[in-house]
Amino acid sequence: MTSTDLRLARPFGAVGTAMVTPLTEDGHKVDLDVAQQLAVHVVEHGHDMIVVSGTTGEAPTLTDVEKIELARAVREAVGPEITVVAGVGTYDTAHSIDLAREHAKLGVDGLLVVTPYYSKPSQAGIISHTTAIADSTDLPVMLYDIPGRTGTPLSYETLLRLGDNPRILAVKDAKADLQQASRIMEQTDLVYYSGEDGLNLPWLSIGAVGIVSVVGQVAGELEKAMIDAVDRFDLAAAREAHHRLVPVVDAIMNHMPGAVAAKAALHLQGVLPHAAMRGPHVPADADQLRMLSAALDAAGLL
């Protein structure tokens, strides 16, 4: 596959980060200046896609105004060459449509739509909800299939139906059903992005076109090296990058919420001035910080 083919096959880019949302030290406000600095930092470390207001961005705690201001600030900071995707999915269809339309006015490049959480609608309800959001703007949509958080996986039949919508282009998958995804990729034009850091290389090996990573904002150059190696069919180099990432993925994803760990790691790296969280999250404790520091050091990321 040529570089032109790869660009065409990657509607949202290849190396994506689910960016944390920097807050003021008291957690009361979004720090837009630091958010812009962080966005530039991740781009300089290999990213061509930034997702704002995702779970890692503490979206459930952000007001609609904060989400809009954050997306606007990041859009301005990184320029038109970088893909900016805004998380607009909620468990309320009308609210999600309002968010989609407001973000479309900002010049973002796409929308991330998570399966409705907590209410656990039927598959018919999910199709109706998602289609209504996709049809509310001209922006391309990335589905987010993460049943561990939403309680409801996207079924095979639902993905086939949603894949018929001309604006629904991709799936961010944190379900780990590689067999189902292989069937969907074979039978539809939907492309897949790994949404589970520990499985990034397996996903890429079966045809995922990229990643939307929590760990990426801490280790972007390693993630890009892995994807570049897969693109040139260099399995040994891809494995090398993957194995260097193993302790970092474990430390960030398996011992505390990813948003907490990512902010703490960025603070340890000197990228963020502090690691303030907004409740119900609390910052990493001393033991967690020591573990994170050791993992980052082992991977050469401090």
C-alpha positions in Angstrom: 0.0 0.0 0.0 1.5 3.4 -1.0 1.6 6.4 1.3 -1.2 8.0 -0.7 -3.3 4.9 -0.3 -2.6 5.0 3.5 -3.7 8.6 3.8 -7.0 7.8 1.9 -7.6 4.8 4.1 -7.1 6.8 7.3 -10.0 9.3 7.5 -8.9 10.5 10.9 -5.2 10.0 10.7 -3.1 7.2 12.2 -1.6 8.2 15.6 -4.3 9.5 17.8 -4.4 10.5 21.4 -7.3 10.7 23.7 -6.1 13.9 25.3 -6.4 14.7 29.0 -8.1 18.0 29.8 -5.7 20.3 31.8 -7.4 22.0 34.7 -6.5 24.9 37.0 -4.8 23.6 40.2 -8.0 23.8 42.1 -9.8 21.8 39.4 -12.5 24.4 39.0 -11.7 25.6 35.5 -10.3 24.2 32.2 -6.8 25.6 31.6 -7.0 26.5 27.9 -3.5 27.8 27.7 -2.0 24.5 29.0 -4.4 22.6 26.8 -3.0 24.3 23.8 0.5 23.6 24.9 -0.3 20.0 25.5 -1.9 19.7 22.0 1.2 21.1 20.4 3.4 18.8 22.5 1.6 15.6 21.3 1.8 16.8 17.7 5.5 17.4 18.1 5.8 13.8 19.4 4.3 12.0 16.4 0.5 12.5 16.5 -1.7 13.5 13.6 -5.0 13.2 15.5 -6.2 14.6 18.8 -9.5 13.6 20.4 -10.9 16.1 22.9 -13.7 15.5 25.5 -13.3 11.8 25.6 -13.4 9.7 28.7 -9.7 10.4 29.3 -10.5 14.0 28.9 -12.9 13.7 31.9 -15.8 14.6 29.5 -18.6 13.6 32.0 -17.4 16.4 34.3 -17.1 19.1 31.7 -19.9 21.6 30.9 -21.0 22.0 27.4 -19.4 25.5 27.3 -16.1 24.0 28.5 -16.2 21.3 25.8 -16.7 23.9 23.1 -14.0 26.2 24.5 -11.6 23.2 24.7 -12.2 22.1 21.1 -11.8 25.7 19.8 -8.5 26.1 21.7 -7.1 22.9 20.5 -8.2 23.5 16.9 -6.5 26.9 17.0 -3.3 25.5 18.5 -2.6 22.7 16.1 -3.7 24.2 12.8 -5.6 22.5 9.9 -3.0 19.8 9.2 -3.9 17.9 12.4 -7.2 16.1 12.8 -9.2 17.2 15.7 -12.1 14.9 16.8 -14.6 16.0 19.5 -16.4 13.6 21.8 -20.1 14.4 21.6 -21.8 11.2 22.6 -24.0 11.1 25.7 -26.9 9.0 26.8 -29.3 11.7 25.6 -29.8 11.9 21.8 -31.1 15.5 21.8 -28.1 16.6 23.9 -25.7 14.8 21.7 -27.1 16.4 18.6 -26.8 19.8 20.2 -23.1 19.1 21.0 -22.5 17.8 17.5 -23.9 20.9 15.9 -22.0 23.3 18.2 -18.7 21.5 17.5 -19.4 21.5 13.8 -19.3 25.3 13.9 -15.8 25.3 15.2 -14.1 23.6 12.2 -13.3 20.3 14.0 -12.7 17.4 11.6 -14.9 14.7 13.1 -17.1 13.5 15.9 -16.6 10.6 18.4 -19.9 9.0 19.3 -19.8 6.6 22.2 -22.6 4.0 22.7 -25.1 5.5 25.1 -24.0 4.6 28.6 -26.0 3.8 31.8 -29.4 3.7 30.0 -28.3 0.6 28.0 -30.7 1.0 25.1 -31.5 -1.8 22.7 -29.6 -2.2 19.5 -32.5 -0.6 17.6 -32.2 2.3 20.0 -28.5 2.6 19.5 -29.0 2.7 15.7 -31.6 5.4 16.0 -29.5 7.4 18.4 -26.3 7.2 16.4 -27.9 7.8 13.1 -29.6 10.9 14.4 -26.3 12.3 15.6 -24.5 11.4 12.3 -27.2 13.0 10.2 -27.2 16.2 12.3 -24.0 17.6 10.7 -21.8 16.9 7.7 -18.9 15.8 9.8 -17.5 12.3 9.7 -18.2 10.1 12.7 -16.1 7.6 14.6 -18.1 5.1 16.7 -16.8 4.2 20.1 -17.5 0.7 21.1 -16.5 0.2 24.8 -19.0 -2.1 26.6 -16.9 -2.1 29.7 -18.0 1.5 30.3 -21.3 1.6 28.5 -22.7 -1.8 29.4 -23.8 -2.5 25.8 -21.6 -3.7 23.0 -22.3 -2.8 19.4 -23.6 -6.0 17.8 -22.4 -7.4 14.4 -25.8 -6.5 12.8 -25.7 -3.0 14.3 -22.2 -2.3 12.9 -23.4 -3.5 9.5 -26.3 -1.1 9.6 -24.3 1.8 10.9 -21.6 1.2 8.3 -24.2 2.0 5.6 -24.4 5.6 6.8 -22.1 7.7 4.5 -20.9 9.8 7.5 -20.0 6.9 9.8 -16.5 6.0 8.7 -14.7 4.4 11.6 -14.9 2.5 14.9 -12.7 3.1 17.9 -12.8 -0.4 19.4 -12.2 -1.2 23.1 -14.2 -4.4 23.0 -11.4 -6.7 21.9 -13.5 -8.8 19.5 -11.0 -9.0 16.7 -13.0 -11.7 14.9 -16.1 -9.6 14.7 -14.0 -6.6 13.6 -12.4 -8.7 10.9 -15.8 -9.6 9.5 -17.0 -6.0 9.6 -13.8 -4.8 7.8 -14.4 -7.4 5.2 -18.1 -6.6 4.6 -18.2 -2.8 5.1 -16.1 0.3 4.4 -15.8 0.9 8.2 -12.2 1.3 9.3 -11.0 0.4 12.8 -8.9 2.2 15.3 -7.5 0.5 18.4 -9.0 1.9 21.5 -7.2 -0.4 23.9 -3.5 0.3 24.4 -2.5 -3.2 25.3 -3.9 -4.5 22.0 -2.6 -1.8 19.6 -0.2 -4.1 17.8 -2.7 -7.0 17.5 -5.3 -4.5 16.1 -2.8 -3.1 13.6 -1.8 -6.6 12.5 -5.4 -7.5 11.4 -6.0 -4.3 9.6 -6.8 -1.5 12.0 -5.6 1.8 10.4 -4.5 3.5 13.5 -4.9 4.0 17.3 -6.7 6.4 19.6 -4.5 6.0 22.7 -4.3 7.1 26.3 -0.7 6.1 26.5 0.2 7.9 23.3 0.3 11.4 24.8 3.0 10.1 27.1 4.8 7.9 24.5 3.8 9.3 21.1 7.1 8.7 19.3 7.0 5.0 20.3 3.5 4.6 19.2 4.3 6.2 15.8 7.4 4.0 15.5 5.2 1.0 15.9 2.6 2.1 13.3 5.3 3.1 10.9 6.9 -0.3 11.3 3.6 -2.0 10.5 3.1 0.1 7.5 6.5 -1.1 6.0 5.8 -4.7 7.1 8.7 -4.7 9.6 7.3 -7.0 12.3 10.6 -7.0 14.3 10.6 -3.3 14.6 6.9 -3.2 15.5 7.4 -5.8 18.2 10.4 -3.8 19.6 8.3 -0.7 20.0 5.4 -2.8 21.4 7.7 -4.4 24.0 9.1 -1.0 25.1 5.6 0.2 25.6 4.5 -2.8 27.7 5.5 -1.5 31.2 4.1 2.0 30.4 0.8 0.6 29.2 0.6 -1.6 32.3 1.3 1.3 34.7 -1.1 3.7 33.0 -4.0 1.4 32.2 -4.1 -1.3 34.8 -3.6 0.3 38.3 -5.7 3.5 38.3 -8.1 5.3 35.9 -6.4 6.2 32.7 -7.1 9.9 33.0 -5.5 9.9 36.5 -2.4 8.0 35.3 -2.0 10.0 32.1 -2.1 13.3 33.9 0.3 12.1 36.5 2.7 10.8 33.9 2.6 14.0 31.9 3.4 15.9 35.1 6.3 13.6 35.9 7.6 14.3 32.4 7.3 18.0 33.0 4.6 18.5 30.3 1.9 19.5 32.7 2.4 21.9 35.7 0.4 19.6 38.0 -2.0 16.7 37.8 -5.2 18.2 39.2 -8.4 16.1 38.6 -12.1 16.9 38.8 -14.2 14.7 41.1 -15.0 11.9 41.3 -11.3 11.3 40.2 -8.5 12.0 42.7 -4.9 12.5 41.8 -2.4 9.6 41.9 -1.0 8.8 45.4 2.7 8.5 46.3 2.9 4.7 45.6 1.2 5.1 42.2 3.6 7.9 41.3 6.6 5.8 42.2 5.2 3.0 40.0 4.6 5.4 37.1 8.0 6.9 37.4 9.7 3.5 37.3 7.7 2.5 34.2 8.5 5.7 32.4 12.1 5.5 33.3 12.3 1.8 32.1 10.9 2.9 28.7 13.3 5.8 28.4 10.4 8.3 28.7 11.7 10.4 31.6 
